[in-house]
Amino acid sequence: FRILGVLHSSIFLPLKVHPAVVARVKILSKLRIDETRIPQDGRFSAKINGREIDFRVSTFPTTLGEKVAIRVLDPTAGLKSFDELGLEGTSFKIIKEAMKKPYGMILVTGPTGSGKTTTLYAILRELNKEAVNIVTLEDPVEYFLDGINQSQVKPEIGYDFAQGLRHILRQDPNIIMVGEIRDEETAALAIHAALTGHLVLSTIHTNNALGVIPRLIDLKIKPYLISPSLLIALSQRLIRTLCPFCKKKVKPKKEIEEMLLKEINGFPEAVKKRIKIPKPFFVYKAVGCKKCNYTGYGGRIGLFEVLKMTDELGEIILRQPSELKISEEAKRQGMLTMKQDGVLKVLEGNTSVEEVLRVAEEKY
């Protein structure tokens, strides 16, 4: 089982039951039990403790037999409100401002399992009003949202993101959510939608928020189209939060304290004014107790960095859109980096230094 992003062993079953367990899961998911040579995807639902839980199933052929991965989708736990995402004050305001715009594009980036879909759903739920028509294209639909038109792409029959997006524009939408921008055609259509009066939400694969602009250029988007269409690029990772029942106050090692103080010194001035540096300096560390199953951690929260489109950034995109130049402009406009956001959460006692270094060590 993967608990809070980390794999754990649980029950060990005898090898002889493997075919029966796999077959049962495939039957529940309406997959072909006689097909073991190719991957298959499906889903099923079950009522557990009075709650309807969805399970997303993926089978994969290996040299020793079929491997099955099951993703648990619990609407009561998986769906968060925008306020529950864990955004720092300045980033929170920037995203809120972007959400109020009638058109433009909000792009979320991060690795698989970093909570991108959770963030998009939280934004959609915040925007979901009777006066707006929201249409989504997803692969697959993870949670069902009342009042939103959700569509699942089926590439095997030719219904992919590009084709779906082309037809969505004829559905009179105000807000469009595209699960992922994977190719040049989808990117071009998303930009076109953002420039023609629609608010577009999507995800894209880059290492950080700064990489979104070079990635769009890689997808053959003309630099002069990026500035008027892109509102913000939001990058995120998930880190574990300390168990509130057993976390322990400690004095960090000298090199850790120096690293933290260096990051704090680089905070934007608006953030510096709000924080309190403890004297004597201390942080919290994970310990472990019965309530957290002796892991020291009790939940997860997001680390974020938000790059806002400005006139100055638009000029850089037209001249020399390298990640270094974009980084310099981002720091000038007061962007909090993901590592700095992690340090902020360490100071607040929400997580450990080890978690921040594990997840958010920067490459730039």
N, C-alpha and C positions, 0 to 999 in steps of 0.2 A: 504494500500500500504506500502511496505517496501522501504523507501527512505534512501540511504546511510547506510543501515543495520538496521534502526530503523523503527518500525511499526507506521503508521499514519492512522487516519480515514479520509475518503473523502466523497463520496456520500452515503447517507443512503436511500436504496430502500425499498418499502413495502414488507413484507414477502410473499405476494401472488405471486409476480413475480419470486420468487426463482426457482421454477421448470422450468419455461420457459427459464430463463437465463442459468441454468445448462444444459438444453437440447440443447440450441443453441450452447454453447461452445463445447459440446460433438459432435454435428453434424459437426462443423468446424474442430474438431480434429479427425474425422473419428472413434469415439468411439461408443460403443453400448449404445443407449439411454434407452433401456429397462433393462439394467443391472445396478442395484443400490446396489447390495449386496457385491461386491468386488471392490478393487481399480483398476483403469485403467490409463494408460499413453498414451499420444498422443502429436501431435504438429500441428500447422497450421502457415501460413504466411499471412501477410497483408502489403500493400503498404501504408505508412503513411508519408505525406509531401515529397513524391518522393523517400522515402527510403524503401527498403524491410526489414521488421522486422519479425523475427521468434518468435513464442510463444510456450513454452513447457508447456503442461497441465498435471496435476495430479489430479484425483478425488479420494475421500476417504469417505467411508461410516461412518456416525456418528449416534448417537441415535436420532438426530433431523433432519436427512436428509443428503444429500451428500455435502461434503466440496470440493471446487475446489481451487487449487493453480495454478497460471499461472506465469511462469517465462519468462521475456522479454529478448530476445537475440538479441541485436542490434549490428551487425558487426562493425558499425562505432564507437560505444562507448565501446563495450565489448572487442574488440581485441586491445591489446597494443603491442608496440614494446618492445624489451628487455630493451632498454634505459629508457622507461617510467615507469618501475615497481617501481622505488623509492628505489633501492638498494644503500646502503652505499658503498663508494669506495673500501674498502678491500673485502667485500662480493661480490661486482660486479666482481672484478678481479678473485676471487676464482672460481666463477661459470663460467666465461668466459674461464678460463684455463681448467675446467672440460669438457666444451662443445667442446674443441678442441681435446679431446682424441678420438682415433678411437674405443675404447671399454671401457666397465665399466658401472656403474649404477648411475644415479642421481635420488634420491628419494625426493619428496616434501610431506610435512606433514602439517596438520592443520585441524580445524573443517570444517563441511559443510558450504559453503558460504564464505570461507576465501580467495578465489581467486586462489586456486591450479591449476584449469584448465586454467585460464588466464595466469598463469606463464608458464605452460607447453606449451601452444600455442605460447607464446612469444619466448620461447626457440626454438620450432620447426620452427617458421618463420625465426629466425636468422640462423638456420642450413639448411634451405631449399635451396639447390643449385642443379643445373642440374646433377652434378656428383654423387649425393647420392640418394639412394632409401629409402624413409621414408614410413613406414607402421604403422598405428595406430589401436588400439582396444579400442573402447569407449562405454560407457553406460550412456547416449546416445551421439551421435555426436552433439556437441553444435554449432560449427561454421564450415563451409566448407572452407578448405584451398586449394588454387590452388597448383598443383604440388605434393600433398601428398595423398597417398592411405589410405583413412579412412574407417574403418569397424565398424559397430555397432553390439555388441553382442546381442544375443537373447536367454537368458537362458531357456525360455519356450520350445524351440525346441532342447535344448541340446548344443547350441552354446554359451559357456561361455568363460571367459577370458583364462582359462587353455587350452581349446580345440583350441581357436583362436590362442593363442601364439604358440602352437605346430605346427600349419599349417603355421604361419607367417615365421617360421624359414626355410621353404621350398621355400619362395618367394624371396630369395636372398636380404634381407634387409641390409642396413648399419645402419639405426637408427630405433628403435622400440619404440613406445609409448603405454603403457598399462594403461588404465584409472585408475585402482586400483589393488593393491595386497591385495586380501581378504582372501586367503586360502593357505594352505601348498603347494598344487600342482602348483598354479600360482607363488608363491615365488620361488620354486625350478626351474621352467622353466625360470623365469626372471634371476635368478643367472646364470643358465647354458648359457643363451643367452649372458649375460655380459662377461662371461669367454671364450666365443668362437668367439670373434671378432665383437660384436655388441655393439653399444651405446644404452642403455636402459633407458628410462624415465618413471617414474611411480609415483603414490601417495600411501601413506600408512597412516593408522590412528594411530597417537601417539600424546601426548600433546606437545612435543617439539622435536627439532632435536636430543637431547641426547637419547630420547626414541626409536629411529629408530633401533639401534643395538639390545637392549633387545627384541624388537618386532620381528625382523628377527629370533632371537634365539627361541622365542615362536613359530614361524612358522616352527620350526624344521630345520632351516638352520644351518649347522655345522659352529662353530666359525671360523675355518681355511679357510672357503670359503668367509667370509664377507670381510676381509681385501683386497684380490686381486680383488674383484668385485665392492665394493662400492666406488665411487669417492667422493661424497658429500651427506649430508643429509641437506635439506633446510626446515626450519619450518617457517610458516607465519601466520599473522593475518591481517585483514583490519581495519584501523582506519579512522575516518572522518577528513578531512582537514578543517582548519578554513577558513571562508569566507574572501577573501582579502579586501572586501569593508568595513567591519564593525569590524574586529578583533581589540581588544583594548590591549594596553600595560599596564601591572599591576605589582605591586610588590607582589610576592607570600607570603602566610603565612609562619611564621618561620619554622614550621615542614615540609612544602612542599619544602622550599628552602634547608633545611638540607638534605632531601631525595634526591633532585636533585643533590646537590653537592657531596653527598656520591656516587651516581651512576657515576657521572662524574669522580670522583677520581678512580673508578674501571675500567675506559675505558682502552683498550689496548693502549700502548704508541704511536703507529702509529696514532691512532685517536686523542689522546690528543694533539699531535703536530699541528693538523689541525684546531682544534676548537678555538673559541674565547668566553670566558666567559664575558658577559656584566657587566660593573661596572658603576653605581650601578646595582645589579642583577635584571632582570625583565623577565617576560614571557608574552605571549599573551593569552587572554581568549576570548571565544565565546560571542558575543553580540546579533546579529540578526538584519536583515534589510530586505527591500523588495526584494533585489536581491537573498537572500538565503532563502526566505520564512520564515523569522524570526526564523530560527533554529540556526544561528551562524556558520553553516558549509556549505561548497560548493562543496565537492567532497570526494574521498577516496584515500588512499595511503596504501601501504603495510608496515608492520613491519616484519623484517626478522632476522633469526639467521642461520648461515651456519656452519655446522660441516664438516671439511675436513679430509679425511682419511690420516693418516700419519703412518710411521713405528712404532712410539711410541704408537699410538692408536691401531694399529694392535696387538702389544704385550699385551696391556691391555685386548683386546677382547679375546685373547687366554688364559689369566690367570684368570681374574676376571671382566667380563663385566657388572659391576653394574653401574647404572646411576651416582652415586656419583664419582666413579673413572673416568668415561668418562667425567664428568663435570670438574674435576680437570685438565685433559689433555686438554680439550677444552679451558679453561681459560689460560693454559700455552701457547697454540699455538696462543692466541690472538683473540679468538672468541668473537664477540660482541653479547651479549644476546639480546633477543627481547625487554626487558624493556630498556636496554641501547640504542638500536636503536630508541625506542620511545622518550627517553630523548634527543637524538641527534636531532630528528625532532621537539621537543619542542624548543630547542635552536635555530633552524633554523627558527622558527616562523610558521612552517607548521601545527601544531596541538596544542591541549591544554593538560595540565597535567591530567585533568579529563579523557580525552579520553585514554591516555596511561595507566592510572591506571585501567580503565574499561576493557581494552582489554588485557593488557600484564603483569598483576601482576603475578610474578613468583612463582612456587611451589617448587623450588629447590634453 
